[in-house]
Every structure is written in structure tokens, then in C-alpha cells.
């Protein structure tokens, strides 16, 4: 009798475990609605520079290897195996069999080589100037056989392997190599990749539609069988956060990234906690920072003393209290404060209007004509201390308005101009601005400042759009890139951080401490976040 009861109990437990396991298994199907917020400047994976396009590419494009979201270790992706030579100068990758691009044509090792050659093209044929600094340590790519390719390094830049392994997005040579002018325009509005989702359509002002790639190689790999569970992804372009949250509450959006203000003040009401939920979480993913960038070639803003004074006129404590609800801290320099590369000895620049005025007066600024705006003769011409900040996000205008009003009291005339995203990017590329308000994403765990802060990134529409140039910083960045010992590299990059901070090329504004988002009840996940990201790729829909 006891044996029968034990067997019955064991059977009951096994049944319950099976039911629980089945309930927690991701379901396949459904359309996932995601708010991208704005239309990408281009969908072309070679020339795209903005964060909106990179979010679309994360579902459609692939690299040779990928990072594990929990361990940050490399794991196989398009390449099934890899090898690093003993001297660290040759990287060998073996491509999987049976990979197909979204147009049905097979991926070959020649596509991998072309993708590298396109990014590093000496005449910038494919408009990849923003990527070149990353790849400058790689001399060439060489096809070994139909499945194997070798990358040869020029030098021992510590991130050489990471760049070819995880940053190089593989594009089809037959599509991107020699498009006509007409085809080139079309490639800005479409994507041909190999990822788990295929591009279906782009509707200006509406959104991007992606559909499941039924020929995706990952469907046959156990490691990826519980990822990319949606049949379709629709990325909406809703810029107004109030409208976006209303759409989330109605179920028209399944996921919405939230600002601290939206989390506290807008994500409220009877539906919250029932049909729609908000999440505050932390992870180890690199965090970005918000900033005002000064055009360092501008007649007024090229003055370090002016930039320093302006920094003292930004009331960040009030902005953090009023709009960020204490969830952010003042930034001090060009990395998020929890990064190993952030110099903790760099102090926060305080809000100090009297100090600002003292600096400006010492720099020769005075109100000589009684119009309440400071002026100064520069190169024989009288200049007003007046400039315009370009702002691509209406929600941030209120922050700049506080800055504007405080500056006005001290004789500084600031204008704020809201500008549409594509026009904003064009202004950056052409260096056609006085000041801009923007934010950088977190980037890599290991900081390489060259793309943004090295003087070589000023030209050809590189990311150093403020035209920052400092010989010491250039030298230190170049030295740090060749150091594989992380503790020694940190010492040098800490100096880079401090030097940049004290040059005031940006007014570094805020570092966020948390990740906030909202989701519908039907959007299911195993956990709020993984170690290095929220992990939407592992979500599924219950409906």
C-alpha cells in the first residue's frame, strides 16, 4: 500500500512539474507591437548611424559570433567555430552550412569577406566612415575555403577580435556591392539580412513591419529554440510619450521603454497592475549618458572658458528632482559612472550662476550696450553671447528651458530649436549647428573612445561631430588600444576621461541608474532583465 501511495505521489509530482514546465515554455506566434519612437534615417546596414536603425537590425542582421546575455561570453552565431592564433594576430572563423539570406540565396564566405571590405573601403564607397576607426587594426580578410575565413591584424589592438566577431554585420554581396543610383535609394528603405526576422515594409510616420524568417538557421539549433518567438514584429513610430503610453494601455503596443518621469507620473491609472505593467530594474549592461554638445569650431563656443561657464548654468539637481525623480545622477564625463573606465576623482560641475558670471567676465564678456546680453569683440567683430541648441526630442525641451531661463538671468541668450530626427542627423553630419542635445548609448563593456573622441573621427561624417581635438587624448587613446592588460588600460583611459571632462566639449548631463519599461499582460517573460540586457528576444505572447 505504501509503495502504491509513493508511486501515486511521484506521478502527481511529475505531472505537476510537467504542467509547470509547459506553462513556462515560450509560445510561438502573434504580433509583437514595439514603439521604436522615430523613423530610422536609413535601413541600409552599411551606412546607418542612428540607434533606431540599429534596433531594427538587431532582429534582421547577424554577426559571426554573439554575446551571451547572461555571461557576456562569446558564443557561436553565423560562425559555428573560431580560433585565435597564438600571437593574437590571426582570427579564423568557420561558417555554418545552410545559411540563407532573406531573398533565399545562400550565404557564402565571399559575403563575409565583402562585408569587411565594404566597411573598410579606402574611398568610403559604402558610407561607412562612422565605423572605420573600429576596424583600423585589421589589415585584411582572406578566404581559406568555402566555409573558412581568416582576418589578419595590423597590430595588437585589444578589441580586434571583438570587432570582427561581433560588430561585423554580414550583408549579401549580390545586393550591396554595386547597386545603381535607383537601387541605392531603395536600399535605404529595405534590409536584406539573414536574421530571425525579415523586413516586410516601411511606412513613413507609421512603422516597420518584420515577419518571421522561416528559413532561419537558428530554428534548427537547440540553443536558440526558445528565442525569437513572435510571428511578426511591428515597430511603431510614436514620438509623443503620452500618446505612446495611452496606446500601451489600450494594448496597441506590447512594450514601451519609459523615462523616470513616465514611470512615475504617466504610467498610472486603473489599468496599471492589471492589463498593463511597469518595471524598474537594474542590470550590468553599459549605460549611456545625455549631453549638450558644443560645436568647437564656432566663434563663441570654441572658448573653453565659455563652455565651462555654461556648464555652471545648468541646474541639474533641479532637473533630476523635477523630471527624473531622483533616479539619475549628474554625469561627470564621457562614460557612465559605474563603468570601470570612469574616473571617480572627476567632480560634478555644480550649478553655480555666480561662478559662471565670474568666469565669463574674466574671459572678457560684458554687457556693453545695455541689452541684457553679454558681448565681446572676437577677431575684430562684436559678438553676442547667443546661440541655438538643436533638440530632436520634444520631451527634452523642458530641461533646456530651465537652462535657457537661468542663462538669461546672467546675460546669455539661448534659443531652443526642435528639429525632426532625419534633419538633425544631417546637421550633425554637415557640422551645421552651434549646439546640440543628444545622448550616446552604452556601447561596449570595454570602452574604446576613438570613434567619438579621437581627432581622426572629425572628418568624413565621423562621430566626433563637435570637432574635439586634443593631442594628449589622441596619444593616450592610441596607446590604450594596444594594451591587453585591463588594469593598465584603465589607468590610461581614466586619464582620457579626466582630460575630456576638463576640456568641456560637452555639458555631460545625466547618468541613469535604472532601466524602466512598460508591457502588456499578454507580453510574457521569465524575468525582468538578464545580466546584460532586458532580453526581449526571449519574450513571447500569451494571446
C-alpha positions in Angstrom: 0.0 0.0 0.0 2.9 2.4 0.9 4.6 1.6 -2.4 1.3 2.4 -4.3 1.0 5.7 -2.5 4.6 6.6 -3.2 4.2 5.8 -6.9 0.9 7.8 -7.0 2.6 10.8 -5.2 5.6 10.6 -7.6 3.3 10.5 -10.6 1.4 13.5 -9.3 4.6 15.5 -8.8 5.9 14.6 -12.2 2.5 15.7 -13.8 2.6 18.9 -11.8 6.3 19.6 -12.9 5.4 18.9 -16.5 2.4 21.3 -16.3 4.6 23.9 -14.7 7.4 23.5 -17.3 4.9 23.6 -20.2 3.4 26.8 -18.7 6.8 28.5 -18.5 7.8 27.4 -22.0 7.7 30.3 -24.5 4.9 30.1 -27.0 5.4 30.7 -30.7 3.2 33.2 -32.7 1.4 36.5 -32.5 2.4 40.1 -33.5 4.6 41.9 -31.0 4.0 45.7 -31.1 7.0 47.7 -30.1 7.4 51.5 -30.1 10.6 52.5 -31.9 9.6 56.2 -31.5 11.1 57.6 -34.7 11.8 56.6 -38.3 15.4 55.5 -38.9 17.5 57.8 -41.1 18.2 54.7 -43.3 17.8 51.0 -43.0 21.0 50.3 -45.0 23.1 48.3 -42.5 26.4 49.6 -44.0 25.6 53.3 -43.8 23.1 53.5 -40.9 24.4 55.5 -37.9 21.4 56.0 -35.5 20.0 53.9 -32.7 16.6 53.5 -34.3 18.1 51.6 -37.3 20.3 49.5 -35.1 17.2 48.3 -33.2 15.7 47.1 -36.4 19.0 45.5 -37.4 19.1 43.6 -34.1 16.3 41.4 -35.5 17.3 41.2 -39.1 21.1 41.3 -39.3 23.7 38.9 -37.8 27.4 38.8 -37.0 29.8 35.9 -36.9 29.5 35.5 -33.1 27.2 36.9 -30.4 27.4 37.7 -26.7 25.6 35.6 -24.1 23.2 38.0 -22.4 23.9 36.5 -19.0 27.7 35.8 -19.1 28.9 38.2 -21.8 30.9 35.4 -23.2 31.2 34.8 -27.0 29.0 32.1 -28.4 28.5 30.7 -32.0 26.2 32.6 -34.4 26.8 32.6 -38.1 30.2 31.0 -37.4 30.0 27.6 -35.8 33.6 27.8 -34.5 36.6 30.1 -34.3 40.2 30.2 -33.4 42.7 32.9 -32.3 46.4 32.3 -33.3 49.0 32.1 -30.5 50.3 35.6 -31.4 46.8 37.0 -31.4 47.2 38.4 -34.9 45.0 36.0 -36.9 41.4 35.2 -36.3 39.8 32.2 -38.1 36.1 31.6 -38.4 34.2 28.6 -39.8 30.8 29.5 -41.3 27.8 27.3 -40.6 26.3 25.3 -43.5 22.8 26.1 -44.9 22.6 29.8 -44.0 20.3 31.7 -46.4 19.7 35.4 -46.8 16.2 36.8 -46.7 16.0 36.8 -50.5 16.5 33.0 -50.5 20.1 33.0 -51.7 22.7 31.1 -49.7 25.3 32.9 -47.6 28.8 32.2 -48.7 32.2 33.0 -47.3 32.6 35.6 -50.0 29.7 37.5 -48.4 31.7 37.6 -45.2 34.7 39.0 -47.0 32.7 41.6 -48.9 31.1 42.8 -45.7 34.5 43.5 -44.2 35.8 45.0 -47.4 32.8 47.3 -47.7 33.2 48.7 -44.2 36.9 49.3 -44.7 36.7 50.6 -48.2 39.5 53.2 -48.6 37.3 55.7 -50.5 34.3 55.3 -48.3 32.3 53.9 -51.2 29.6 52.5 -48.9 29.4 55.5 -46.5 30.9 53.6 -43.6 33.1 56.4 -42.2 31.4 56.1 -38.8 32.7 52.5 -38.5 36.3 52.9 -39.8 38.0 53.6 -36.5 36.8 50.3 -35.1 38.4 48.3 -38.0 41.7 50.1 -38.4 43.5 47.3 -36.6 42.5 44.7 -39.1 44.7 44.5 -42.2 42.7 42.2 -44.4 40.2 39.3 -44.7 41.3 36.2 -46.6 39.1 33.3 -47.8 40.6 30.0 -46.9 37.9 27.7 -48.3 34.2 27.7 -48.9 33.4 27.8 -45.2 36.5 29.4 -43.6 37.9 32.9 -43.5 40.9 34.5 -41.7 41.2 38.0 -40.5 44.8 39.4 -40.2 45.5 42.1 -37.7 47.9 45.0 -38.4 48.7 45.4 -34.8 47.6 44.2 -31.4 44.6 46.5 -30.7 42.9 44.7 -27.8 39.4 44.8 -29.4 40.4 43.5 -32.8 38.9 40.1 -32.3 35.7 41.6 -30.8 35.2 43.8 -33.8 35.3 41.1 -36.5 33.5 38.6 -34.2 30.6 40.7 -33.0 30.4 44.0 -34.8 30.7 43.0 -38.5 27.2 42.5 -39.8 27.2 40.2 -42.8 25.4 41.5 -45.8 24.8 39.8 -49.2 27.4 40.8 -51.7 25.0 40.4 -54.6 22.7 43.0 -53.2 25.0 45.7 -51.7 28.2 45.5 -53.8 27.2 47.6 -56.9 23.7 49.0 -56.7 22.6 51.5 -59.2 21.5 55.0 -58.0 17.9 53.9 -58.1 18.7 50.7 -56.2 20.8 52.6 -53.7 17.8 54.7 -52.7 15.7 51.5 -52.4 18.4 50.0 -50.1 17.8 52.9 -47.7 14.2 51.7 -47.2 14.7 48.0 -47.0 17.0 45.3 -45.5 18.4 42.1 -46.8 20.0 40.2 -44.0 20.0 36.6 -42.6 18.5 37.2 -39.1 15.4 35.6 -37.5 13.1 38.3 -38.9 12.7 39.5 -42.5 11.9 43.1 -43.4 8.4 43.4 -44.9 7.6 47.1 -45.1 8.4 50.6 -44.0 5.6 53.2 -43.8 6.8 56.7 -43.0 5.2 58.0 -39.9 3.6 54.6 -39.1 6.2 51.9 -38.6 8.4 49.0 -39.7 7.0 45.5 -40.2 9.2 42.4 -39.7 8.0 38.9 -40.2 9.4 35.5 -39.1 12.2 34.2 -41.3 11.1 30.6 -41.7 14.4 29.7 -43.3 16.4 31.0 -40.3 19.3 28.6 -39.5 18.7 29.1 -35.7 15.4 27.2 -35.8 17.4 24.0 -36.0 19.7 24.9 -33.2 18.7 23.9 -29.6 20.3 26.9 -28.0 18.0 29.3 -30.0 14.8 27.3 -30.0 13.2 29.4 -27.2 14.1 32.8 -28.7 12.5 35.0 -31.4 9.1 33.7 -30.6 6.9 36.2 -32.4 5.5 35.6 -35.9 5.6 39.3 -36.6 7.1 42.4 -35.1 5.6 45.8 -35.8 7.7 48.8 -34.7 5.6 51.9 -34.4 6.9 55.4 -34.8 5.2 57.2 -31.9 7.3 60.2 -30.8 4.9 61.6 -28.2 5.3 59.7 -25.0 1.9 60.5 -23.7 0.3 59.0 -26.8 2.6 56.0 -26.7 1.6 55.2 -23.1 -2.1 55.6 -24.0 -1.5 53.1 -26.8 0.3 50.8 -24.4 -2.7 50.9 -22.0 -5.0 50.0 -24.9 -2.9 47.1 -25.9 -1.8 48.7 -29.2 1.8 48.5 -28.0 3.2 45.5 -26.1 6.5 47.1 -25.0 7.4 50.7 -24.3 10.7 52.0 -22.8 9.9 54.5 -20.1 11.7 57.6 -18.7 11.7 58.1 -15.0 9.0 60.8 -15.4 6.8 58.5 -17.4 7.4 55.7 -15.0 6.3 57.8 -12.0 3.7 60.2 -13.5 2.3 58.8 -16.7 2.3 55.0 -16.1 -0.6 55.3 -13.6 -4.3 54.6 -13.5 -6.7 51.7 -13.0 -5.2 49.6 -15.8 -1.8 49.5 -14.4 -1.1 46.3 -12.5 -4.0 44.6 -14.2 -3.7 44.7 -18.0 -0.5 46.7 -18.3 2.5 46.7 -16.0 5.6 48.8 -15.4 9.0 47.6 -14.4 12.0 49.2 -12.7 15.1 47.0 -12.9 18.9 47.1 -12.9 21.5 45.2 -15.0 25.2 45.3 -15.9 24.6 46.5 -19.5 26.6 49.6 -20.3 24.5 52.7 -19.8 24.5 55.8 -21.9 24.6 59.4 -21.0 22.8 62.6 -22.1 24.7 65.7 -23.1 24.7 69.1 -24.8 27.5 69.1 -27.5 29.2 72.3 -28.4 30.5 73.0 -31.9 34.1 73.6 -31.1 34.7 75.4 -34.3 32.0 78.0 -33.5 33.4 81.5 -32.9 31.9 81.7 -29.4 31.8 78.1 -28.3 35.4 77.3 -29.2 36.3 79.1 -25.9 36.9 76.6 -23.1 36.1 79.3 -20.6 32.7 79.9 -22.2 31.9 76.2 -22.2 32.9 75.9 -18.6 30.7 78.8 -17.6 27.7 77.4 -19.4 28.1 74.1 -17.5 27.8 76.1 -14.3 24.5 77.5 -15.6 22.8 74.1 -15.9 20.7 73.3 -12.9 21.0 69.5 -13.0 19.8 69.0 -9.3 16.5 70.7 -10.2 16.1 68.7 -13.4 16.8 65.4 -11.6 14.3 66.3 -8.9 11.6 67.7 -11.2 11.8 65.3 -14.2 14.0 62.3 -13.2 12.6 61.7 -9.7 16.0 61.0 -8.2 16.6 58.0 -10.4 19.6 59.7 -12.2 22.8 61.3 -11.0 24.8 64.1 -12.6 27.3 62.9 -15.2 30.9 63.9 -14.8 32.4 62.8 -18.1 32.3 60.6 -21.3 31.4 57.3 -19.6 28.6 56.2 -17.3 29.7 56.5 -13.7 29.5 52.7 -12.8 31.9 51.9 -15.7 35.4 50.8 -14.7 36.8 53.4 -17.1 35.0 56.4 -15.4 37.5 58.4 -13.4 35.8 58.7 -10.0 38.1 61.6 -9.0 36.4 63.9 -11.5 34.0 66.1 -9.5 30.5 67.0 -10.5 30.4 70.5 -12.0 27.9 72.3 -9.7 25.1 74.7 -10.6 26.7 78.0 -9.7 25.5 81.0 -11.7 27.8 83.5 -9.9 30.8 81.3 -10.7 29.6 81.2 -14.3 29.4 85.0 -14.4 32.8 85.4 -12.8 34.4 83.1 -15.5 32.7 85.0 -18.3 33.8 88.4 -17.0 37.4 87.1 -16.6 37.1 85.9 -20.3 36.2 89.5 -21.4 32.4 89.2 -21.7 30.4 92.3 -20.6 27.0 93.9 -21.5 28.5 97.0 -23.2 25.2 98.2 -24.9 22.7 97.6 -22.1 20.6 95.0 -23.9 20.9 92.4 -21.1 23.1 90.1 -23.3 26.8 89.8 -22.7 29.1 90.7 -25.7 32.7 90.6 -26.6 34.9 91.6 -29.6 36.2 88.4 -31.2 38.7 88.8 -34.1 37.7 92.4 -34.6 33.9 91.7 -34.6 31.5 92.3 -31.7 29.7 89.0 -30.8 26.7 88.5 -28.6 26.8 85.5 -26.2 23.9 84.0 -28.1 23.5 80.5 -29.7 20.9 77.9 -30.6 20.6 74.4 -29.3 19.1 71.8 -31.7 16.8 69.4 -29.9 15.3 66.2 -31.6 13.0 65.2 -28.8 10.1 67.4 -27.7 10.1 65.8 -24.3 13.5 67.2 -23.5 12.7 70.8 -24.4 11.6 71.4 -20.8 15.1 70.6 -19.5 16.6 73.0 -21.9 14.0 75.7 -21.0 15.3 75.6 -17.4 18.8 76.1 -18.7 17.7 78.9 -21.0 15.9 80.8 -18.2 18.8 80.5 -15.8 21.3 81.6 -18.5 19.1 84.6 -19.5 19.4 86.0 -15.9 23.2 86.0 -16.4 23.3 87.6 -19.8 23.4 84.5 -22.0 20.8 84.3 -24.8 19.9 80.7 -25.6 17.5 79.6 -28.3 16.0 76.1 -28.5 15.0 74.7 -31.8 13.1 71.4 -32.1 14.2 69.6 -35.2 13.0 66.4 -36.9 15.3 63.4 -36.5 16.5 63.0 -40.1 17.2 66.7 -40.4 19.0 66.6 -37.0 21.3 63.8 -38.3 22.0 65.7 -41.4 23.0 68.8 -39.4 25.4 66.6 -37.4 27.0 65.1 -40.5 27.4 68.5 -42.1 28.6 70.1 -38.8 25.9 72.7 -39.3 25.0 73.6 -35.8 26.1 75.7 -32.8 25.0 73.3 -30.1 23.0 70.0 -30.0 21.3 68.0 -27.3 21.7 64.2 -27.7 22.6 61.0 -25.9 25.0 58.2 -26.5 24.0 54.6 -25.9 26.1 52.4 -23.6 28.2 50.8 -26.3 30.6 48.0 -25.2 31.5 46.9 -21.7 35.1 47.7 -22.6 35.4 51.4 -23.6 37.2 52.4 -26.8 36.9 56.2 -27.0 38.3 56.5 -30.5 35.1 56.7 -32.5 33.8 59.8 -30.6 36.9 61.5 -29.1 39.9 61.0 -31.4 40.6 63.8 -33.8 40.7 61.4 -36.7 36.9 60.9 -36.2 36.2 64.6 -37.0 36.2 64.3 -40.8 34.0 62.2 -43.2 30.9 62.4 -41.1 32.5 60.5 -38.2 31.1 60.5 -34.7 33.3 63.4 -33.4 30.8 65.9 -34.8 31.7 68.5 -32.2 35.3 68.6 -33.7 37.1 67.8 -30.4 40.8 67.7 -30.8 43.4 67.2 -28.1 46.9 65.8 -28.9 47.3 64.2 -25.4 43.9 62.5 -25.7 44.7 61.2 -29.2 48.1 59.8 -27.9 46.5 58.1 -24.8 43.7 56.6 -26.9 46.1 55.1 -29.4 48.3 53.8 -26.5 45.3 52.3 -24.6 44.1 50.4 -27.7 47.3 48.4 -27.8 47.3 47.4 -24.1 45.7 44.0 -23.3 46.2 44.2 -19.6 42.9 45.7 -18.5 44.2 47.3 -15.3 46.9 49.1 -17.2 44.4 50.1 -19.9 42.1 51.5 -17.3 44.8 53.7 -15.9 45.3 55.4 -19.3 41.6 55.7 -20.1 41.0 57.2 -16.6 43.3 60.0 -17.8 41.4 60.3 -21.1 38.2 60.6 -19.1 39.6 63.3 -16.9 41.2 65.3 -19.7 38.0 65.3 -21.8 35.9 66.3 -18.8 38.1 69.2 -18.1 38.0 70.4 -21.7 34.2 70.7 -21.6 33.5 69.6 -25.2 30.1 68.5 -23.9 28.0 69.5 -21.0 27.6 66.0 -19.6 24.2 65.9 -18.1 22.8 62.7 -16.5 23.6 59.0 -15.8 20.6 56.8 -15.2 20.7 54.2 -12.5 17.8 52.0 -13.7 16.0 50.6 -16.7 12.3 51.4 -16.9 9.7 49.9 -19.3 6.0 49.1 -19.6 4.5 45.9 -21.1 1.0 44.4 -21.6 -0.3 41.4 -19.7 0.0 39.3 -22.9 3.7 40.0 -23.2 5.4 37.3 -21.1 8.9 36.9 -19.9 10.8 34.7 -17.5 12.4 37.6 -15.7 12.5 41.4 -15.7 16.1 41.5 -17.0 19.1 39.4 -17.7 22.6 40.3 -16.6 23.5 42.3 -19.7 20.1 43.4 -21.1 16.3 43.1 -20.8 16.3 40.3 -23.3 13.1 41.0 -25.4 14.4 38.3 -27.8 13.3 35.7 -25.2 9.8 37.1 -24.7 6.6 35.6 -26.0 2.9 36.4 -26.3 0.2 34.6 -24.4 -2.6 35.6 -26.6 
